[in-house]
Each structure stands twice: as structure tokens, then as C-alpha cells.
């Protein structure tokens, strides 16, 4: 057999640049995996690489690249002439973007993506330049446009009418802008994903997007305002809809009826009741539902979820209006309930559930029949005997199929009544078995021996994990020093767990 001549790219004796000989579209594909600054550095390799950089169809401009790090600037000097230096860097950035876009447009190539992030004190001063940038992207048949302006809410940049003629766009992300209704139709013929973040948009524009963009299947609203009656009912292919914290005090209603919807998220402020009437109907194909805030009371919630026969995922957070939650489904696979502080009863019958999370809620009356491991997280602060009794009753329903994590956050834990093991033993049965107990200690309390007695009388874990915050005095050492203060039951529990990590 003759010896094969393997010439590895890096082992090149004749000094030939084999990478540069690759077709431009392959090199551009490789460049798409590089970071923004790495792509910029390729232009200094050679004239050919400079051309490859100029013709690279993914253009990413971030104003933060034009500002020095804090370590390079004296803090006093920075405070004195910050405005002047900020404006100088802003002009440098605007010139850089304009030149790069002009070079690319002269090549007559199609633009794959344009991302611009800029911080403007007064967008009106730069509105003409911003219009030119968007016009260049539209002219180059851009497929993805990310345009994010950081500015004051009362000084928004109004997007030009030319944006509505961008027929080639498939993904559109706007931030810190104002969308005015177009004089003609919205020609986003291929738009599939739209994200509006801190954008002023009125009711008519929402209707235009959802009714005229026939291929739209993902729609995201984040901190938007300008709407009075938010309505989506004519979107034929919409599958994903996220509404995150409308910045509205005068929003009167939210009405959504989208038969094709599969994933729906509605988020209000943590302790804020929904400030408007909500009408959600017509989601026969909904699979994934996330609700955050005071949206529904018990009866409204149960009526709402009863209309989703294909429902597989449910996430409830800060739903402080809910007191009783009943979930009965053979299709649902994941349930997460977090920070619902007024829960008094929970009933779950889900034989195909694979994930159940119960995070930082009260421990209500429960009837839970699920095959999967329970994931329970709770904070131990200002707890009394009733807290221990309630958590023990709740854990007993898990039938030893539970992963419990207890967070100890305070230096001083104030039991409203001292924990008395003898009294507790008379009230409650023996500790209930669980799969895994994790104790996360941020700061060691003064009465930790009492806490350990309490924990190991409510549960008996197969596995025990102890996690300590960096800088915390050793919890394990603390437990060893306090052995004489702990009850015999607690010491027996610690010494007999299957594994400690």
C-alpha cells in the first residue's frame, strides 16, 4: 500500500492560504458563527478578507463597542465631560454604520440580517440617519431586522413608512420605537416572527399586523403601550403569543381568539390585578399556557383551562387571586406553581405528568395523584408549629416521591413559638419519607439546632444535600458542634440517610 499524502490545513509547507480559496458563501457561513468583534478583525488579514468582510450579509452594529471601559476612564473626568464624549462617540458610531451599510449596498447583495443597537438622548436629531439605515436594509431585501433604540419614553423615534414595504423580512424586532399606521397596506408578505419591546403601538396597528401578515406564527409584546382595546382575532397561523407587562393604566380590554394558537403567555406585575377585562377564547390547540399576576379568580381559571383538551404545560406565578386549583387531565405533562400566596387547596389528577414544581407557596390541603417526582421549594422564615404541621401533611401526600429544598436566608429565625419535639410528636405521626432533601444555607441562624430538629421530624430523606453560600461559616461544622443540642431523632436521621452531598 502506498503511503497517502495527508496535507492538514494547519500543516502547510508551501505557505498557501487554503481557507481564502474557499467559495465566499462558505466563508460567510463560517463567519456567521463568530462574535461581532471577531468578524470585524478578519478585515485586516488581507485585501480579499477585507472584501469578504464588506460583503458579509450579517451586519451587527452595537454602540457599546464605541465606548471605553470604566477602567480606562478617570471617574471624575468622566462625570465632567460625559455628555460631550458621549456625543462624539455617538457620531463616530453613526459614521461607521453609514459607511458600512453604503459599502454593502454598493455590492448589490441581499442582506441576511441587520442588527442595530443605539442609545440616543434625542432621537429626533438622528431621525434622518435612522431612516436612511432602515431604507438601506429594505433596499437590500433584508430577511431579519433588529432595531433597538434606548431612549426616554417621551422621545421615541417614529419608524418611517418605508419599513412597511419590506416584503422580504421574515423576522422583525423593534425596541424603543413608535409605530404609526401606514398610509397603505402592510406588505410583510413573509413575516413569521414579530417582537415589539417598549414600543408605542395603537389598536389599529395591532390589527394590521395580525390580519395582513398571513404567515405570522410568533408574536411577542413586551412593555408596549398605546392600546385601548387589544384584540387579536384574525390571525390565521399564529402559534405563539407572549404578552409581557403592558405599560398601560387605561387599557380597557384584552380579547384573543386564535384557533391556531399553541403557546400563550400573559404576564402582569407580581402583585397587580389585571387592569382590564380579559376575554380569552377559541384555543382548541393550545399546548403551553403561562399566567403571571392577578388574572383569574378560581371559577374563571377553571372555566378557562377546561377549554384546552390538548393542554400539556401549565405555569402559574404570582396568581394571588387563586385560592383553589384543580387540575385533572391525562394529557398534561408539566405543571409549575410558584408564589401563589393565597392558595388554600390544590387537587391534581394527572397520570401522565412528568414534572411537578411547587415553589414558594403556602402548604394547602392537597389531593395529588401523579406518578412523577414532586419538586418543592420553600423559604424558612418566621415559621411556627403550624408551618411544620402543614408542610408535613403536604409531604405525606407525595408518597415518598418528593424532592424538597428549604432555603435558610436569615441570621435570626424567629419561631413564633419554640419548637417542642415532645409536643410535636403527640400531634403528628412519624416523619414521612421523601426522596431528596436539600438545605440551602445563606446565613447560619442562632437557633439552628431547633431548625434541624424540626426538619428531621417532618421528613426522612433518602438523600441529603447541604449547600452553603460562599463566605458562610461551615454548616456541617455547625451541626457537629451542636450535636448535644439536637434531639436523638434528628441525630439518628442525619446518621442514617442514604447519601450526603
C-alpha positions as CSV (number, residue, x, y, z in Angstrom):
1,X,0.0,0.0,0.0
2,X,1.3,3.4,-1.0
3,X,1.6,6.0,1.7
4,X,-1.2,8.5,1.5
5,X,-0.2,12.2,1.4
6,X,-2.4,13.8,4.1
7,X,-2.0,17.6,4.0
8,X,-3.6,19.0,7.1
9,X,-4.8,22.6,6.7
10,X,-2.6,23.8,9.6
11,X,0.5,21.8,8.3
12,X,1.0,23.7,5.1
13,X,4.6,23.7,3.9
14,X,4.2,25.9,0.9
15,X,2.5,28.7,2.9
16,X,-0.7,28.7,0.8
17,X,-3.8,30.2,2.4
18,X,-6.3,27.4,1.7
19,X,-9.1,28.9,3.7
20,X,-9.2,32.0,1.4
21,X,-9.6,29.7,-1.6
22,X,-13.0,28.6,-0.4
23,X,-16.1,30.0,-2.1
24,X,-17.3,33.2,-0.5
25,X,-20.6,31.7,0.6
26,X,-18.8,29.0,2.6
27,X,-16.5,31.6,4.3
28,X,-19.6,33.7,5.1
29,X,-21.2,30.7,6.6
30,X,-18.2,30.2,8.8
31,X,-18.1,33.8,9.8
32,X,-21.7,33.6,10.9
33,X,-20.5,31.6,13.9
34,X,-18.0,34.3,15.0
35,X,-18.6,37.0,17.6
36,X,-19.1,40.6,16.3
37,X,-15.6,41.7,17.2
38,X,-14.0,38.6,15.6
39,X,-15.8,39.2,12.3
40,X,-14.5,42.8,12.3
41,X,-10.9,41.7,12.8
42,X,-11.0,39.5,9.7
43,X,-10.8,42.6,7.5
44,X,-7.2,43.2,8.4
45,X,-6.0,39.8,7.2
46,X,-5.7,40.7,3.5
47,X,-7.5,42.7,0.8
48,X,-9.5,39.6,-0.1
49,X,-10.6,39.2,3.5
50,X,-11.5,42.9,3.7
51,X,-13.8,42.4,0.7
52,X,-15.3,39.2,2.3
53,X,-15.9,41.3,5.5
54,X,-17.6,44.1,3.5
55,X,-19.8,41.6,1.6
56,X,-20.7,39.6,4.8
57,X,-24.6,39.6,4.7
58,X,-24.9,39.7,8.5
59,X,-24.4,43.2,9.8
60,X,-24.3,43.7,13.5
61,X,-23.7,47.2,15.0
62,X,-23.7,47.9,18.7
63,X,-23.0,51.4,20.1
64,X,-21.5,50.0,23.3
65,X,-18.4,48.9,21.2
66,X,-17.5,52.6,20.8
67,X,-17.2,53.3,24.5
68,X,-14.2,52.7,26.6
69,X,-14.4,50.5,29.6
70,X,-14.7,52.2,33.0
71,X,-11.1,51.1,33.9
72,X,-9.8,53.3,31.1
73,X,-11.5,56.5,32.2
74,X,-11.0,58.5,35.4
75,X,-14.3,58.7,37.2
76,X,-14.1,62.5,37.9
77,X,-13.1,63.4,34.4
78,X,-15.9,61.1,33.1
79,X,-18.5,62.9,35.1
80,X,-17.4,66.3,34.0
81,X,-17.4,65.8,30.2
82,X,-19.6,62.8,29.8
83,X,-22.2,64.5,27.6
84,X,-19.5,65.8,25.2
85,X,-17.7,62.5,24.9
86,X,-21.0,60.6,24.6
87,X,-22.0,62.7,21.6
88,X,-18.5,62.3,20.0
89,X,-18.7,58.5,20.3
90,X,-22.3,58.6,19.0
91,X,-21.3,60.5,15.9
92,X,-18.3,58.1,15.3
93,X,-20.7,55.2,15.6
94,X,-23.2,56.7,13.2
95,X,-20.5,57.4,10.6
96,X,-19.2,53.8,11.0
97,X,-22.7,52.3,10.4
98,X,-23.4,54.6,7.5
99,X,-20.2,53.7,5.7
100,X,-20.5,50.0,6.3
101,X,-24.1,50.0,5.0
102,X,-23.1,52.1,2.0
103,X,-20.3,49.7,1.1
104,X,-22.6,46.7,1.4
105,X,-25.4,48.3,-0.7
106,X,-23.0,49.1,-3.5
107,X,-22.3,45.4,-3.9
108,X,-26.0,44.8,-4.6
109,X,-26.0,41.7,-2.4
110,X,-29.0,40.5,-0.4
111,X,-28.8,41.3,3.3
112,X,-29.5,38.4,5.6
113,X,-29.6,40.2,8.9
114,X,-29.2,43.8,10.2
115,X,-28.9,44.4,13.9
116,X,-28.5,48.0,15.3
117,X,-28.4,48.9,19.0
118,X,-28.0,52.6,19.8
119,X,-28.6,54.8,22.8
120,X,-30.0,58.2,21.9
121,X,-30.7,61.2,24.2
122,X,-32.8,62.8,21.5
123,X,-33.8,60.5,18.6
124,X,-35.2,63.5,16.6
125,X,-31.6,64.7,15.9
126,X,-30.7,61.4,14.3
127,X,-34.1,60.6,12.8
128,X,-32.9,61.2,9.2
129,X,-29.9,58.9,9.6
130,X,-32.0,56.2,11.2
131,X,-34.5,56.5,8.3
132,X,-31.6,56.0,5.8
133,X,-30.4,52.9,7.7
134,X,-33.8,51.3,7.6
135,X,-34.2,52.3,3.9
136,X,-30.8,50.6,3.1
137,X,-32.0,47.4,4.8
138,X,-35.3,47.4,2.9
139,X,-33.4,48.1,-0.4
140,X,-31.1,45.2,0.3
141,X,-34.0,42.8,0.9
142,X,-33.1,42.1,4.5
143,X,-34.6,39.0,6.0
144,X,-34.1,39.8,9.7
145,X,-34.1,43.3,11.2
146,X,-33.3,44.0,14.8
147,X,-33.6,47.7,15.6
148,X,-33.3,48.7,19.2
149,X,-33.1,52.3,20.4
150,X,-32.5,53.1,24.1
151,X,-34.2,56.4,24.9
152,X,-36.7,58.2,27.0
153,X,-40.3,57.1,26.6
154,X,-41.4,60.6,25.7
155,X,-38.8,60.9,22.9
156,X,-39.5,57.9,20.8
157,X,-38.2,57.5,17.2
158,X,-41.1,57.1,14.8
159,X,-40.4,54.4,12.2
160,X,-40.5,55.5,8.6
161,X,-43.2,54.4,6.2
162,X,-40.6,52.6,4.1
163,X,-40.4,49.8,6.7
164,X,-43.9,48.6,5.6
165,X,-42.6,47.8,2.1
166,X,-40.0,45.3,3.3
167,X,-41.5,42.3,1.6
168,X,-38.5,40.0,2.2
169,X,-38.5,40.3,6.0
170,X,-39.2,37.1,8.0
171,X,-38.1,38.2,11.5
172,X,-38.7,41.8,12.8
173,X,-37.6,43.0,16.2
174,X,-38.2,46.6,17.3
175,X,-37.3,48.3,20.6
176,X,-37.8,51.9,21.8
177,X,-39.8,53.0,18.7
178,X,-43.1,54.3,17.7
179,X,-45.2,52.5,15.1
180,X,-47.7,54.8,13.3
181,X,-50.4,53.2,11.0
182,X,-49.2,53.0,7.3
183,X,-50.8,55.0,4.6
184,X,-51.2,51.8,2.6
185,X,-51.2,48.1,3.3
186,X,-48.6,46.3,5.4
187,X,-46.5,44.3,2.9
188,X,-44.8,41.9,5.2
189,X,-45.6,39.0,2.9
190,X,-43.1,36.6,4.6
191,X,-43.0,37.9,8.2
192,X,-43.1,34.9,10.6
193,X,-41.9,36.4,13.9
194,X,-42.5,39.9,15.3
195,X,-41.1,41.2,18.6
196,X,-42.1,44.6,20.0
197,X,-40.2,45.7,23.1
198,X,-41.0,49.1,24.7
199,X,-42.9,50.2,21.6
200,X,-45.8,52.6,21.2
201,X,-48.4,50.9,19.1
202,X,-52.1,51.6,18.8
203,X,-55.1,49.2,18.3
204,X,-55.2,49.7,14.5
205,X,-51.5,48.7,14.1
206,X,-52.1,45.5,16.1
207,X,-55.0,44.7,13.8
208,X,-52.9,45.5,10.7
209,X,-50.1,43.1,11.8
210,X,-52.2,40.2,12.8
211,X,-54.7,40.3,9.9
212,X,-52.4,41.3,7.0
213,X,-49.3,39.3,7.9
214,X,-50.7,35.9,6.8
215,X,-47.6,33.9,7.6
216,X,-47.1,35.3,11.1
217,X,-46.7,32.5,13.7
218,X,-44.8,34.1,16.6
219,X,-45.8,37.4,18.2
220,X,-44.2,39.0,21.3
221,X,-45.3,42.2,23.1
222,X,-43.0,43.4,25.9
223,X,-43.7,46.6,27.9
224,X,-45.7,48.1,25.0
225,X,-48.3,50.9,25.3
226,X,-50.7,53.0,23.2
227,X,-53.6,50.5,23.1
228,X,-57.0,50.8,24.5
229,X,-58.7,47.6,23.2
230,X,-56.1,44.9,22.5
231,X,-57.7,42.4,20.1
232,X,-56.3,39.6,18.1
233,X,-58.9,37.5,16.2
234,X,-57.9,37.4,12.6
235,X,-54.5,35.8,12.7
236,X,-54.8,32.5,10.8
237,X,-51.4,30.8,11.5
238,X,-50.4,32.4,14.8
239,X,-48.9,29.7,17.1
240,X,-47.0,31.6,19.8
241,X,-48.3,34.7,21.6
242,X,-46.4,36.3,24.5
243,X,-47.8,39.4,26.3
244,X,-45.4,40.7,28.9
245,X,-46.5,43.6,31.2
246,X,-48.3,46.1,29.1
247,X,-47.3,49.6,30.2
248,X,-51.0,50.7,30.5
249,X,-53.2,52.3,33.0
250,X,-56.0,53.0,30.5
251,X,-56.1,49.6,28.7
252,X,-59.8,48.6,28.8
253,X,-59.8,45.1,27.4
254,X,-57.8,42.2,26.1
255,X,-59.6,39.9,23.6
256,X,-57.8,37.0,22.0
257,X,-59.5,34.3,19.8
258,X,-56.9,32.5,17.8
259,X,-57.8,28.9,16.9
260,X,-54.2,28.1,15.7
261,X,-52.6,29.2,19.0
262,X,-50.4,26.6,20.7
263,X,-48.3,28.6,23.2
264,X,-49.7,31.5,25.2
265,X,-48.1,33.7,27.9
266,X,-49.8,36.5,29.7
267,X,-47.8,38.4,32.3
268,X,-48.8,41.3,34.6
269,X,-47.0,42.8,37.6
270,X,-46.4,40.4,40.5
271,X,-49.0,41.9,42.9
272,X,-51.1,43.7,40.3
273,X,-54.6,42.7,39.5
274,X,-55.3,42.7,35.8
275,X,-56.2,46.3,35.0
276,X,-58.7,45.4,32.3
277,X,-61.4,43.0,31.1
278,X,-59.8,39.8,29.7
279,X,-61.6,37.6,27.2
280,X,-59.6,34.6,26.1
281,X,-61.4,32.1,24.0
282,X,-61.0,29.8,21.0
283,X,-57.7,28.0,21.7
284,X,-58.6,24.4,20.8
285,X,-54.9,23.5,20.0
286,X,-53.3,25.2,23.0
287,X,-50.4,23.2,24.5
288,X,-48.4,25.6,26.6
289,X,-50.0,28.1,29.0
290,X,-48.2,30.6,31.3
291,X,-50.1,33.0,33.5
292,X,-48.4,35.6,35.8
293,X,-50.2,38.0,38.1
294,X,-53.8,38.6,39.3
295,X,-55.6,37.5,36.1
296,X,-58.2,35.0,37.2
297,X,-60.2,34.0,40.3
298,X,-61.0,30.3,40.9
299,X,-64.1,29.9,38.8
300,X,-62.7,31.9,35.9
301,X,-59.5,30.0,35.9
302,X,-61.1,26.6,35.9
303,X,-63.5,27.5,33.2
304,X,-60.6,28.9,31.1
305,X,-58.4,25.8,31.3
306,X,-61.3,23.4,30.8
307,X,-61.4,24.6,27.1
308,X,-58.0,23.2,26.3
309,X,-58.3,19.4,25.5
310,X,-54.6,19.3,24.2
311,X,-53.1,21.1,27.1
312,X,-49.6,19.8,28.1
313,X,-47.9,22.5,30.1
314,X,-49.2,24.9,32.8
315,X,-47.2,27.6,34.6
316,X,-48.8,29.8,37.3
317,X,-46.9,32.5,39.1
318,X,-48.0,35.3,41.4
319,X,-51.6,34.3,40.8
320,X,-52.7,35.8,44.2
321,X,-56.4,35.7,43.3
322,X,-56.4,31.9,43.2
323,X,-57.4,30.0,46.3
324,X,-58.3,26.6,44.9
325,X,-56.6,24.9,42.0
326,X,-58.0,21.8,40.4
327,X,-56.1,20.1,37.5
328,X,-57.5,16.9,36.0
329,X,-56.0,15.7,32.7
330,X,-54.4,12.7,31.2
331,X,-52.6,14.8,28.6
332,X,-50.9,17.4,30.9
333,X,-47.2,16.6,31.4
334,X,-45.7,19.7,33.2
335,X,-47.1,21.8,36.0
336,X,-45.3,24.6,37.8
337,X,-47.0,26.7,40.5
338,X,-44.9,29.5,42.1
339,X,-45.5,32.3,44.5
340,X,-49.3,31.9,44.6
341,X,-49.6,33.1,48.2
342,X,-53.3,32.7,48.8
343,X,-53.7,29.0,47.9
344,X,-55.8,27.1,50.3
345,X,-56.4,23.8,48.4
346,X,-54.9,22.0,45.4
347,X,-56.2,19.0,43.7
348,X,-54.1,17.4,40.9
349,X,-55.1,14.2,39.0
350,X,-52.6,13.7,36.1
351,X,-51.4,10.2,35.5
352,X,-49.0,11.2,32.7
353,X,-47.4,14.1,34.5
354,X,-43.6,14.1,34.2
355,X,-42.7,17.3,36.0
356,X,-44.4,18.9,39.0
357,X,-43.0,22.0,40.6
358,X,-44.4,23.7,43.7
359,X,-42.3,26.7,44.5
360,X,-42.6,29.2,47.4
361,X,-46.3,28.7,48.0
362,X,-48.3,28.0,51.2
363,X,-48.9,24.4,52.0
364,X,-52.6,23.9,51.5
365,X,-55.0,21.0,51.7
366,X,-53.9,18.7,48.9
367,X,-55.0,15.7,46.9
368,X,-52.4,15.0,44.4
369,X,-52.2,11.8,42.3
370,X,-49.3,12.0,39.9
371,X,-46.5,9.5,39.0
372,X,-43.6,11.9,38.9
373,X,-41.2,13.3,41.5
374,X,-42.5,16.4,43.3
375,X,-40.2,19.4,43.2
376,X,-40.9,21.6,46.3
377,X,-39.0,24.8,47.3
378,X,-39.8,26.9,50.3
379,X,-38.3,29.6,52.5
380,X,-37.9,29.0,56.2
381,X,-38.6,32.4,57.8
382,X,-40.8,33.3,60.7
383,X,-42.2,29.8,60.8
384,X,-44.2,28.4,63.7
385,X,-45.5,24.9,64.6
386,X,-48.4,25.3,62.2
387,X,-46.0,25.8,59.3
388,X,-44.3,22.5,60.2
389,X,-47.6,20.7,60.5
390,X,-48.8,22.0,57.2
391,X,-45.7,21.1,55.3
392,X,-45.7,17.6,56.8
393,X,-49.3,17.0,55.8
394,X,-48.4,18.2,52.3
395,X,-45.3,16.0,52.0
396,X,-47.2,12.9,53.2
397,X,-49.5,13.1,50.1
398,X,-46.3,12.7,47.9
399,X,-45.9,9.1,49.0
400,X,-42.2,9.5,49.4
401,X,-41.8,10.7,45.8
402,X,-40.6,14.2,46.7
403,X,-37.6,16.5,46.2
404,X,-37.7,19.2,49.0
405,X,-35.5,22.2,49.1
406,X,-35.5,24.5,52.1
407,X,-33.8,27.9,51.9
408,X,-32.5,29.4,55.2
409,X,-31.9,33.1,54.4
410,X,-31.8,35.0,57.7
411,X,-29.3,35.1,60.5
412,X,-32.1,35.1,63.1
413,X,-35.0,32.8,62.6
414,X,-37.8,33.7,64.9
415,X,-40.1,30.8,65.7
416,X,-43.3,32.3,66.9
417,X,-43.5,29.5,69.4
418,X,-40.4,27.5,70.4
419,X,-40.4,24.1,68.6
420,X,-41.1,21.4,71.2
421,X,-40.3,17.9,69.8
422,X,-42.4,16.1,72.5
423,X,-45.5,18.2,71.8
424,X,-44.9,17.9,68.1
425,X,-44.6,14.1,68.4
426,X,-48.0,13.9,70.1
427,X,-49.7,16.0,67.4
428,X,-48.2,14.4,64.3
429,X,-47.2,10.9,63.2
430,X,-43.6,9.8,62.5
431,X,-41.6,11.7,59.8
432,X,-42.7,11.0,56.3
433,X,-40.2,9.6,53.8
434,X,-39.1,11.7,50.8
435,X,-36.6,11.1,48.0
436,X,-34.2,14.1,48.5
437,X,-33.8,16.9,51.0
438,X,-31.7,20.0,50.1
439,X,-30.9,22.6,52.7
440,X,-29.6,25.9,51.3
441,X,-27.9,28.0,54.0
442,X,-27.2,31.7,53.2
443,X,-26.6,32.7,56.8
444,X,-26.4,30.5,59.9
445,X,-29.2,31.2,62.4
446,X,-28.5,31.3,66.1
447,X,-31.1,28.6,66.8
448,X,-30.2,26.2,64.0
449,X,-30.3,23.1,66.3
450,X,-34.1,23.8,66.7
451,X,-34.5,24.1,63.0
452,X,-32.7,20.7,62.4
453,X,-35.0,19.0,65.0
454,X,-38.0,20.4,63.2
455,X,-36.8,19.5,59.7
456,X,-36.0,15.9,60.5
457,X,-39.2,15.3,62.3
458,X,-41.3,16.4,59.3
459,X,-39.4,14.3,56.7
460,X,-36.9,11.5,56.4
461,X,-34.9,11.8,53.2
462,X,-33.1,9.0,51.3
463,X,-30.6,11.6,50.2
464,X,-29.4,14.8,51.9
465,X,-27.7,17.8,50.2
466,X,-26.3,20.8,52.0
467,X,-25.4,23.9,50.0
468,X,-23.7,26.9,51.6
469,X,-23.3,30.4,50.3
470,X,-19.6,31.4,49.8
471,X,-18.3,33.0,53.0
472,X,-20.9,31.3,55.2
473,X,-19.5,29.6,58.3
474,X,-19.4,25.9,57.8
475,X,-22.9,24.5,58.2
476,X,-21.5,20.9,58.5
477,X,-19.2,22.1,61.3
478,X,-22.0,23.9,63.0
479,X,-24.1,20.7,63.0
480,X,-21.2,18.7,64.5
481,X,-20.7,21.4,67.2
482,X,-24.4,21.4,68.1
483,X,-24.8,17.6,68.3
484,X,-25.6,17.8,72.0
485,X,-28.3,20.3,71.4
486,X,-30.1,18.3,68.8
487,X,-32.7,15.6,69.6
488,X,-31.8,12.0,69.3
489,X,-34.3,11.7,66.5
490,X,-32.5,14.4,64.4
491,X,-29.1,12.8,65.0
492,X,-30.5,9.4,64.0
493,X,-31.9,10.9,60.8
494,X,-28.7,12.5,59.9
495,X,-26.6,9.4,60.5
496,X,-28.9,7.1,58.6
497,X,-29.7,8.9,55.3
498,X,-28.6,7.0,52.2
499,X,-26.3,9.7,50.9
500,X,-25.0,13.1,51.8
501,X,-23.6,15.6,49.2
